[in-house]
Amino acid sequence: MSADVRMEIAGVRMDVPTGQPVVVLREVDGPRRLPIWVGTNEATSIVFALQGIEPPRPLTHDLLLSVVDALGRRVTGVVVHTVEDTVFHAAVSLDDATVVDARASDALALAARTSCPIRCAAAVLDEAGLVLSADGELREQSPAAPREAEAQVREFRDFLDHVDPEDFQS
């Protein structure tokens, strides 16, 4: 089993070509980024949590945390552990050692609300992560990266070139 890498949410962006939101995780002690395409509802939930916006009624992730709290538990961490055909799988850990399977977007929405640690399996980061060089350019992780990874890097560069913070304001 591979080691986990500490990550943090770098932000939520809008993918210009598809119009789909992307959560960008940043490696805490390294140059890699992990883009995870998510649904609009999950992106909104994450952005609200990151910006400290409290909706008039609880969102689904707020409700889940209320249930966890009512049961006397707390979220202690999330880990993105698998990627299959660009679909990321995660797990949410509770303080009683319970681990709950989750979509990565839902796990990240919970992490944004609780400030719990976010980790990513090294194998996932090796497969789907992108490297941000000192000059801000994205590049493949190795010279032997497959054509698919090169296409992802080009698409992500295009996305970063055209993204605007106003894309996420309500």
C-alpha positions as CSV (number, residue, x, y, z in Angstrom):
1,M,0.0,0.0,0.0
2,S,1.3,3.4,-0.9
3,A,1.9,6.2,1.5
4,D,-0.5,9.2,1.8
5,V,0.5,12.7,0.9
6,R,-0.8,15.8,2.8
7,M,-3.0,18.0,0.6
8,E,-5.0,21.2,1.0
9,I,-7.7,22.8,-1.0
10,A,-6.1,25.4,-3.3
11,G,-9.4,26.6,-4.6
12,V,-12.4,25.9,-6.8
13,R,-12.3,26.9,-10.4
14,M,-14.5,26.7,-13.5
15,D,-13.3,24.5,-16.3
16,V,-13.8,26.8,-19.3
17,P,-14.2,24.2,-22.0
18,T,-16.7,22.1,-20.2
19,G,-18.2,24.6,-17.8
20,Q,-17.8,22.1,-15.0
21,P,-16.3,23.1,-11.6
22,V,-12.9,21.8,-10.6
23,V,-11.5,21.5,-7.0
24,V,-7.7,21.9,-7.1
25,L,-5.8,20.2,-4.3
26,R,-2.3,21.4,-3.6
27,E,0.4,19.1,-2.2
28,V,1.5,20.7,1.1
29,D,5.1,19.7,0.9
30,G,5.6,19.6,-2.9
31,P,4.8,21.1,-6.3
32,R,1.9,18.9,-7.4
33,R,-1.7,19.8,-7.9
34,L,-4.6,17.4,-8.2
35,P,-7.6,18.7,-10.2
36,I,-10.9,16.9,-9.3
37,W,-13.9,17.7,-11.5
38,V,-17.0,18.0,-9.3
39,G,-20.7,18.7,-9.6
40,T,-22.1,22.2,-9.2
41,N,-23.8,21.5,-5.9
42,E,-20.6,20.1,-4.4
43,A,-18.6,23.0,-5.7
44,T,-21.0,25.5,-4.2
45,S,-20.9,23.7,-0.9
46,I,-17.1,23.8,-0.9
47,V,-16.9,27.4,-1.9
48,F,-19.4,28.4,0.8
49,A,-17.3,26.6,3.4
50,L,-14.0,28.1,2.3
51,Q,-15.5,31.6,2.3
52,G,-17.4,31.2,5.6
53,I,-20.8,31.7,3.9
54,E,-23.6,30.3,6.0
55,P,-26.7,29.6,3.9
56,P,-30.1,30.4,5.4
57,R,-30.8,26.6,5.6
58,P,-28.3,23.8,6.0
59,L,-26.8,22.3,2.8
60,T,-26.5,18.5,2.6
61,H,-22.9,18.6,3.9
62,D,-24.0,20.8,6.9
63,L,-26.8,18.3,7.6
64,L,-24.4,15.4,7.6
65,L,-22.0,17.1,10.0
66,S,-25.0,17.9,12.3
67,V,-25.9,14.1,12.3
68,V,-22.2,13.2,13.0
69,D,-22.2,15.7,15.8
70,A,-25.5,14.5,17.2
71,L,-24.1,11.0,17.3
72,G,-21.2,12.3,19.4
73,R,-18.6,11.9,16.7
74,R,-16.4,14.2,14.7
75,V,-14.7,14.0,11.3
76,T,-10.9,13.5,11.8
77,G,-9.7,13.3,8.2
78,V,-10.4,12.5,4.6
79,V,-8.3,10.6,2.1
80,V,-8.6,10.4,-1.7
81,H,-7.5,6.8,-2.2
82,T,-8.4,5.8,-5.7
83,V,-8.9,7.1,-9.2
84,E,-10.7,5.0,-11.8
85,D,-11.3,6.5,-15.3
86,T,-11.1,10.1,-13.9
87,V,-13.5,9.3,-11.0
88,F,-11.9,9.9,-7.6
89,H,-12.9,7.8,-4.6
90,A,-12.4,8.9,-1.0
91,A,-13.0,7.9,2.6
92,V,-14.0,10.0,5.6
93,S,-12.6,9.0,9.0
94,L,-14.3,9.6,12.3
95,D,-12.8,9.9,15.8
96,D,-14.0,6.4,16.7
97,A,-12.0,4.8,13.9
98,T,-15.1,4.5,11.7
99,V,-14.2,4.9,8.0
100,V,-17.0,5.8,5.5
101,D,-16.7,5.5,1.8
102,A,-17.4,8.8,0.0
103,R,-17.2,10.6,-3.3
104,A,-14.1,12.8,-3.3
105,S,-16.3,15.9,-3.7
106,D,-18.4,15.1,-0.6
107,A,-15.3,14.2,1.4
108,L,-13.7,17.6,0.4
109,A,-16.9,19.5,1.3
110,L,-16.7,17.9,4.8
111,A,-13.0,18.7,5.1
112,A,-13.6,22.3,4.1
113,R,-16.2,22.6,6.9
114,T,-14.1,20.9,9.6
115,S,-10.6,21.9,8.7
116,C,-9.6,18.2,9.1
117,P,-6.5,16.9,7.4
118,I,-6.8,16.0,3.7
119,R,-4.6,13.3,2.3
120,C,-4.2,11.6,-1.1
121,A,-2.7,8.2,-1.9
122,A,0.7,8.7,-3.4
123,A,-0.3,6.4,-6.3
124,V,-3.3,8.6,-7.1
125,L,-1.2,11.7,-7.0
126,D,1.4,10.0,-9.2
127,E,-1.3,9.0,-11.7
128,A,-3.5,12.1,-11.8
129,G,-1.4,14.9,-10.3
130,L,0.1,17.7,-12.3
131,V,3.4,19.5,-11.5
132,L,3.4,23.3,-11.1
133,S,7.0,24.5,-11.8
134,A,8.5,27.6,-10.1
135,D,7.5,29.7,-13.1
136,G,3.8,28.7,-12.7
137,E,3.8,26.4,-15.7
138,L,2.1,23.0,-15.5
139,R,4.2,20.1,-16.7
140,E,4.1,16.3,-16.8
141,Q,5.5,14.5,-13.9
142,S,7.9,12.5,-15.9
143,P,9.3,12.5,-19.5
144,A,7.6,9.2,-20.1
145,A,4.1,10.5,-19.3
146,P,1.5,9.1,-21.6
147,R,-0.3,11.2,-24.3
148,E,-3.4,11.3,-22.1
149,A,-1.5,13.0,-19.3
150,E,-0.1,15.5,-21.8
151,A,-3.6,16.3,-23.1
152,Q,-4.7,16.8,-19.5
153,V,-1.9,19.2,-18.9
154,R,-2.7,21.2,-22.0
155,E,-6.4,21.3,-21.0
156,F,-5.6,22.3,-17.4
157,R,-3.2,25.1,-18.7
158,D,-6.0,26.4,-21.0
159,F,-8.3,26.3,-18.0
160,L,-5.9,28.3,-15.8
161,D,-5.3,30.8,-18.6
162,H,-9.1,31.6,-18.9
163,V,-10.4,31.1,-15.4
164,D,-11.8,34.2,-13.5
165,P,-12.6,34.4,-9.8
166,E,-16.0,35.9,-10.7
167,D,-16.9,32.5,-12.2
168,F,-17.7,31.3,-8.7
169,Q,-19.6,34.3,-7.3
170,S,-23.3,33.9,-6.8
